[in-house]
Amino acid sequence: MLELGKRAPAFTLLDQDDAKVQLSKLQGSWVVLYFYPRDDTPGCTTEACDFTSGLAGFAKLDAVVLGCSPDSTESHRKFIAKHRLKVRLLSDPDHAVLEKYGAWGEKTLYGKKSLGVLRSTVLIDPTGKVAWHWPKVRTNGHAQAVAEKLRELSAG
């Protein structure tokens, strides 16, 4: 499980443009890494649109916003085009990074248990350490809550 103040698990994943994204190359910036179940579903669309709307504010705080799901890079491209998203979306089809970040596990939907993505968000500081973790996320207002926490942590 993730611990505040500990080094965030390293990763290298492909984004929607099939470009490699390595956490180690993002040091020096804050990283908002949010995990979501599936492209183009209602909650995931709300979350991605809210992060897109807030991107200018995140940039002012020297933060990079990355979404991550098991969907393919092609699926990400379609999702981005359909909703005019500006966030980078990472593809983790084998769930390796999702598992490292505690974002893959058993969940219950309509009384049925299954394995899947646990919607969550991790805020990684410029030195690569876990600064904050939201293990359970509700989409409405979440991007704003992340921005507020980032402002608080970067000021202190």
N, C-alpha and C positions, 0 to 999 in steps of 0.2 A: 504494500500500500504506500501511497505517497506521504511523505513527511515534510512539513514546512521546514524550510532552511536546509534541506538536503538537496543534493544535485538531482536535477530532473533527468529522467531516463533519456539517453541519447537515442536519436532516430535519424533515419534518412528515408524519405518517402517521395513519391512523384506527385507533383501538383497537376492541376487541370491541363497544363501545357506540356506534360510529360517531362518537366524540368525537375531535377533533384533538389529537394529541400532538406538541409541538414541543420539540426538544432545548433550544433557547434558553430556554424557559420553565422548564426544570428546573435551570438554573444555581443554585448554592448547595447542591445535593445531589449526592451520588455517584449515578451511573447505571450499573447493570449491564444491558447490552444483549446479550442472547443470541439467536443466530440458529439456527433449527432448520428441518429440511426440511418436516415435514408434521404437521398436527394428528392426534391420536389414533392415532399409530403407536407401537410399543413403546418405542423409545428416546426419542422426543419426549415421550411420556407420563411416563416415568421422570424426565426432566429437569424438566418442568413441575411434577410433584408434589414433587420435591426442592426446587425453588425456592420453591414454595408452603409447604412445611414449614418452611423457613428464613426466611420473610418477617419474622417478629418480630425475629429477630437482625439482618437487613438494616436494618430500620427503626431499631433502636437505634444503628446505625452511620450513620444519616441517608442511607440508600441507597434508591433506587427501582429495582425490578426490572421490566424490560420484555423480553418475548419477541417475536421478529419472524420471520414466515414469509411465503411468497407466498399463503397461504390467505386466503379472504375473511373479512370480519368476521362473517358468519353462521356460517361454519365454526368460527371462534374461539368464538362464543357456545355452540355445541353442545359443543365440546371442554371448555370451562370448566364447563358444566352437568353433563356426564357424569362428570367427575373432580373436581368441587368445587374447581376451581383458584381461587387468589386473585391470581395474577399478571396484569398487564395484557398483553394480546397485541396486537401491531401487525400490520397487514395491508400487505404490499408486493407487490401482484400484478404490477407491471411490473419488479420486481427493482432498481429505481433505488437504493434505500438499501442493499440487499444488495450491489450492485456497488461502491458507494462505500466500503463497509467490508470489501471483499475476501471477502465471504461468498457469492459466486456465482461458479461456475467449473466447470471440468472435474473430474469425479470418476469413480472406477472402482468399480463394484459387480458382484461376481461375474464379474470379467474384462471387463465391458462398460463402455465410456466413454460418459459423457453429461454434459450441463450440468445443474447443480442447485445446491442450497444446500449450502455447506460449513459444517458445524456448527462454530460458533466463538462466542467471547464477548469483548466489549470492556468494560473498566472505565473509565468517564469520570469525571474528578475534578470537584469543585464549580465549577471555573473553566471547564469545558468542554473540557479537554484529555485526550488518551488517556493513562491512567495505567498500563494493562496490557492485553495482548491475548493471548488463547488462540486461535491460528489453527486448531488441530485439537483437538476436544473429544471425550472419551469420556464418556458420560452418567453412569455410576456414580461417585458421589462428587464430581462436578464442582461442584455448588452449594456444597458444603462447602469445596472448594478455593478457590472465588471468595470466600466469606466470610472464609476465613483470610487471603487476599491483601489483601482490603479492610481487615481489622483491622490488618494490618501497615502498609499504606500510610497509613491514616488516623491511626495512632499516631505516625508518623514525620514 
